[in-house]
Amino acid sequence: MAIVQHFIYFLQSAASFQGWDIQILKQINLHRLTALDDLFLFITNSAAFINYGVPVCLLIYGLLKNKASLRKEAILILLSVIVSNTISEILKYTVNRPRPFLSYSFIQQLTPASSPSFPSGHTAIAAAMAIAFSLIYRQVKLRLTVFIWALSVGYSRMDLGVHYPSDIIASFIIAFVVCLILYYLYKKMIKNQYNDKMA
């Protein structure tokens, strides 16, 4: 319980660095390439579909092809996304940080956002999928692809004026911690199953 309290305190402290936070966001949001607005809107709007859809498709494929290992990997990725999103939503209403466009009139809001700002749910689920994939699969091209995707989602949230940089950083931290814990439990489960078969 003490670890959880320290973690929440750390995240709340991260949200308090308004000076550098708003300056970086100002540079990103006000000096963006407006020609890329549609691209970042697409990335933001497709985040949930892709981050939930990819592991669900892997799970369905694993079921259809009767591949137990793929099913387990898909469930791990999906759980990582779900748990990261759940924690993100709980923290949003615990910290209750206003969106940057509400606190600073010069920030341009380019996409709807009604919930509190800290942390970014879109980024948390994208980071969770990327980190879970990277823990399971070792291919460099795959790792690079999923991390570019996660970073693009995070950047899109700042570019569109709905999140601070610290919201994005906290989301990656949440996803990293969640994925490490779930991956540890996953490896332990696999080891126990192997030991049971050998017994």
C-alpha positions in Angstrom: 0.0 0.0 0.0 2.9 2.4 0.8 4.4 1.8 -2.6 1.1 2.7 -4.3 0.9 5.9 -2.2 4.5 6.9 -3.1 3.7 6.2 -6.8 0.6 8.4 -6.7 2.6 11.1 -4.9 5.3 10.9 -7.6 2.7 11.3 -10.4 1.1 14.2 -8.6 4.5 15.9 -8.2 5.2 15.4 -11.9 1.9 17.2 -12.6 3.0 20.2 -10.6 5.9 21.3 -12.9 3.7 23.7 -14.7 6.5 26.0 -15.8 8.4 23.7 -18.2 5.3 21.7 -18.9 3.3 24.5 -20.4 6.3 26.0 -22.2 7.0 22.7 -24.0 3.3 22.3 -24.8 3.2 25.8 -26.1 6.0 25.2 -28.5 4.5 21.9 -29.7 0.9 23.2 -30.0 1.4 26.7 -31.3 4.3 26.0 -33.6 3.0 22.8 -35.1 2.9 22.0 -38.8 -0.8 22.6 -39.4 -0.6 20.4 -42.6 -0.2 17.4 -40.2 -3.3 18.2 -38.1 -5.4 15.6 -40.0 -2.7 13.0 -39.6 -2.5 13.5 -35.8 -6.3 13.6 -35.6 -6.4 10.2 -37.3 -3.7 8.8 -35.0 -5.6 10.1 -31.9 -9.0 8.8 -33.2 -7.7 5.4 -34.1 -5.7 4.8 -30.9 -8.3 2.8 -29.0 -9.3 0.8 -32.1 -5.7 -0.2 -32.8 -4.5 -0.8 -29.2 -7.5 -3.0 -28.4 -8.0 -4.4 -31.9 -4.5 -5.7 -32.5 -4.4 -8.0 -29.4 -8.0 -9.1 -29.9 -7.2 -10.1 -33.5 -4.1 -12.0 -32.3 -6.3 -13.8 -29.7 -8.9 -14.7 -32.4 -6.2 -15.9 -34.7 -4.6 -18.0 -31.9 -8.1 -19.5 -31.1 -8.7 -20.3 -34.8 -5.3 -21.8 -35.3 -5.3 -23.6 -31.9 -2.0 -21.9 -31.0 -1.9 -21.8 -27.2 1.3 -19.7 -26.9 -0.2 -17.0 -29.2 -3.4 -17.0 -27.2 -1.5 -16.4 -24.0 0.7 -13.7 -25.5 -2.5 -11.9 -26.9 -4.1 -12.1 -23.5 -1.0 -10.6 -21.9 -1.0 -7.7 -24.3 -4.7 -7.1 -23.9 -4.5 -7.2 -20.1 -1.6 -4.7 -20.3 -3.8 -2.3 -22.3 -6.9 -2.8 -20.1 -5.0 -2.5 -16.7 -3.0 0.6 -17.9 -6.2 2.2 -19.1 -8.0 1.4 -15.8 -5.2 2.9 -13.7 -5.1 5.9 -16.0 -8.8 6.6 -15.6 -8.6 6.2 -11.8 -5.7 8.6 -11.6 -7.5 11.1 -13.9 -10.2 11.7 -11.3 -7.9 11.3 -8.3 -5.5 14.1 -9.5 -8.3 16.0 -11.4 -5.9 18.2 -13.4 -7.7 20.6 -15.8 -7.0 20.2 -19.5 -4.3 22.7 -20.8 -6.7 24.5 -23.0 -8.9 25.2 -20.0 -6.0 26.6 -17.9 -4.3 28.5 -20.8 -6.5 30.3 -23.3 -3.7 30.4 -25.9 -3.5 26.6 -26.2 -5.5 25.5 -29.3 -7.8 22.6 -28.7 -8.2 20.6 -31.9 -10.0 17.5 -30.7 -12.7 16.9 -28.1 -11.6 16.2 -24.5 -13.9 16.3 -21.5 -12.2 14.2 -18.7 -9.4 15.5 -16.5 -5.9 15.8 -18.1 -3.5 13.7 -16.0 -2.5 11.2 -17.2 -3.2 10.5 -20.9 -5.4 7.5 -21.5 -4.7 7.4 -25.2 -1.0 7.3 -24.5 -1.3 4.8 -21.7 -2.9 2.2 -23.9 -0.6 2.8 -26.8 2.5 2.6 -24.6 1.1 -0.6 -22.9 0.7 -2.3 -26.2 4.2 -1.2 -27.4 5.9 -2.3 -24.1 4.0 -5.6 -23.9 4.9 -6.4 -27.5 8.6 -5.5 -26.9 8.7 -7.8 -23.8 7.2 -10.7 -25.7 8.7 -10.4 -29.2 12.4 -9.7 -29.8 12.3 -8.5 -33.5 13.9 -5.1 -33.8 11.6 -3.9 -36.6 8.5 -4.9 -34.6 9.7 -3.1 -31.5 10.6 0.0 -33.5 7.2 0.0 -35.2 5.2 -0.3 -32.0 7.2 2.3 -30.2 7.0 4.8 -33.1 3.2 4.2 -32.9 3.1 4.8 -29.1 5.2 8.0 -29.4 3.1 9.2 -32.2 -0.1 8.8 -30.1 1.6 10.7 -27.2 2.8 13.5 -29.5 -0.6 13.8 -31.1 -2.2 14.5 -27.8 0.1 17.4 -27.2 0.0 18.6 -30.8 -3.8 18.7 -30.6 -3.6 20.7 -27.3 -5.3 18.3 -25.0 -2.4 17.1 -22.8 0.7 18.3 -21.1 4.1 16.6 -21.6 4.0 15.4 -18.0 0.7 13.6 -18.8 2.4 11.8 -21.6 5.5 10.9 -19.5 3.3 9.6 -16.6 1.3 7.4 -19.1 4.5 5.8 -20.3 5.6 5.2 -16.7 2.2 3.6 -15.8 2.3 1.4 -18.8 5.9 0.3 -18.1 5.2 -0.6 -14.5 2.0 -2.5 -15.4 3.7 -4.4 -18.3 6.6 -5.4 -16.1 4.4 -6.8 -13.4 2.1 -8.6 -15.8 5.0 -10.0 -17.8 6.7 -11.2 -14.6 3.4 -13.0 -13.6 3.1 -14.4 -17.2 6.6 -15.9 -17.1 6.0 -17.3 -13.7 2.8 -18.9 -14.9 4.6 -20.4 -17.9 7.4 -21.8 -15.7 4.9 -23.3 -13.3 3.0 -25.0 -16.1 6.3 -26.4 -17.5 7.2 -27.7 -14.0 3.8 -29.3 -13.7 4.2 -31.1 -17.0 7.7 -32.3 -16.0 6.5 -33.6 -12.6 
